């Protein structure tokens, strides 16, 4: 079950975490691109390393307060699992989206760039949508399936770090940060017109993961014979 902090504290944790996550994703992309001298692989490596590190830190730090979602598909999935109230879910999602957008503006401010930009970075097509479906499926698979709370920081960060490299979309896996990334015409950006396709793919990946994980990770029930029956 989610932590029993007040909604104000939980909302603040979600907002702060979302700001810092988006600022890291976008800011590290800007820094990596500036220092890589045109080498996209080096820029992506820098972007990956920073994102992995901040994800692990933020989940470990804020998880005991809000669950450290920072992601609408995580919050909706927790609602469907009856681990988060509907009203709380709405608050979480609003704060996640606003927080990520503020994080984009913050990253621009730190690098002395125009605060709000319209991205021209095209990310569309079946391959990109499939990549986002896979990236989000795997993320939610980890979120639902991890056994111990202490494992969440490294498991989520490890999945996102790997998915940066094996998916064609570089693993957004988060509608809030996808929206925020359309506000930056930098390394991490995505055209506003391409956002709906990514969000739909992320929702599809999360829904599929919930179905599979509920079956695969069903709790075993010990029978008198010593065998285990699995129930959903």
N, C-alpha and C positions, 0 to 999 in steps of 0.2 A: 504494500500500500504506500501511497505518497506520504512524505513527511507531514506531520500535523502542525506545521507552522501556520501563522495567520496568512490569509490571502494577500495582505499587503506585503509581508516579507517575502512570500513565495513569488509574487508578481515582480517585486524589486529584483529578486535574484534572476528571474527570467529575463528581465529587461537589461540588467547590467551584463549578464552573460552574453546576450544576443549582440549588444553593442560591441563588446570586446572581441567576440568571435568574428563578426563582420569586419571590424577594423583590422583584425589580424589577416584575414583572408585577402582583403583588398590591399591593405598596406604592404604586406609581404610580397604581393604580386608586383606592386609598383617598385619596391626596393629591388626585388630580384631582377626585374626587367632592366632597371637602370644599371645594375652592376654586372649583368650577364653579357653586355656588349653584343646583343643580337642573338645570343645562344638561348633558344627557347627551352632546351632541356635543363640548363642550369637555372633559369628563371623558375621553371616548374618545380625543380628540386627544392629551391629556397621556399617557394610557396607551400609545398607539401610539408617541409620540416616545421615551419612556423605553425601551420594549421594543426598538425599532429600534437605539437607541444602544448598549444593553448587549449585544445580540446581536452586533453588529459588533465591539465591543471584546473580548468573551469569545472569539469564534471566532478573531480575529486573535491573541489572547494565548495561548490554550490549544490551538488547532489543531495546532501543531507537537508538542505533547506527546501528546494523546490522540485527535486528530481532531476534538475539540470537538463531540461528538454531542449530549449533553444530552437525548436523545430516544430512547426504545426502538425506534421504527420506523426510525430512522436506523441504529441498531446492528444490528438484525435484517437490514436491507437490505444492510449491509456484510458480514454473515455469509453471506448468500445470494450475494453477489458474490465470496466467498472472499477478502475483505480483512480479516476479523476471525475469530479462532478461536472455536469454540463456547463454551469455558469463559470466555474473555474477554468474550464477549457477555453471558453471564449476570451476570458481575460488573458490567459496565457498566449493565445494566438495573436491577439491585438498587440500585446507588448512585445512579442517576438518579432513581428513584422516592423513595428515602429523602431524597436531596438536595432535591428539589422540595418534599417535605412539610416538611422543616426550614426551607426558604425561606419557606413560608407562615407557620409559627410565628414566624420572625424578623420578617417584615413586621408581624405583629400586635404583637409586642413593641415594635417601634420606634414604633408609633402608640398604645401603651398600650391595646390591645384584648385581650379574652379570647384566650388563646393558641391554642386549638383550638375551632373552631365548626363547626356543621353548616349548610351553605349551603341557602337556600330559594329560590335563583334558578333558576327553571325554564328549561331549555334542552332542548327535545325536539321531535320531529316530523320528518317527511320533509324539510322545507326545511332544518332545522338539520343533519340527517345528510348531506344532499347537500352543504351548505356545507363540512362538515368533510372530506368525501371530496375535494372540489375543492381545499381549502386544503392538505391533506396531499399530494395528487397534485402540486401545483405546487411545494411545498417539496422533495419528493423529486426532482422533475424538475430542480431547480436543483442539489441535492446530487450527483446522478449526472452531470448534463450539463456542469457548469462545467469549463472547460479548464485553468485555472491556479489553484493553491492561493491565490494572493493575491486572487483574485476572490471566493472563498467568503464572506468577511465581509460585503461590501457586497451581494452578490447574495442571500444568504439573508435578511439584514436587510431589504432592499428588498422581497422577496416577502412576508415576514410583515407588514411595514408596510402594503403595499397590501391584503393579504388581510384585515387588520383592518377595512377599510372596504368591500370589495366582497362579503364573505361574510356571510350572515345570522348565523353563529355567532361572528363576530369572530375566527376563525382560531386555535383552540387548536393543532391539528395536532401534538399531542404527548401520548401517553398518560400520561406521568409528570406533566406539569404539569396535565393534566385531573384526575388523582387528587388532586393537591395543592389544586386550586381547589375541590374539594368540601369542603375543610376551612376555607373562609373564607366567611362570610356578608356579603361586601362586594361592591364593584362587579364584581370579576373572578370571582365565585363561580359554581358550578354545583351543582345538587342531586345528592346521592349517587346517587339513583335514575336520573339521566340520564347518569351516567358510562359505563355499558356501551355505550349506543347511540353515544356519541361515539367511544369506543375502537374499536368495530367499524368505524365509518365511516373512521376514521384508518387502520386496517389495510387496508381495501379500497382507499383512495386510494393508499397506499404500494405495494401489490401491483400495481395497475394502472399506476402510474408506472414501476415496475421493468420491467414487460413492454414498455411503449412506449419507454422510454428506451434499453433494451438494443437495440432495433431501430433507433431513430432516430439514436442516437449511436454506432452500430457503426463500428469503425475502418476507414478505407479501405485497400485494398491496391492498389498501383500495378501495372498490367499492362504488358507490353511495348509495347502499342499506345498507352500513355499514358492509357487510360481507367482509371476507378476502380471496382473491384468492392467491394461492401460485404458484410461478413460479420458475423454476430451474435457 
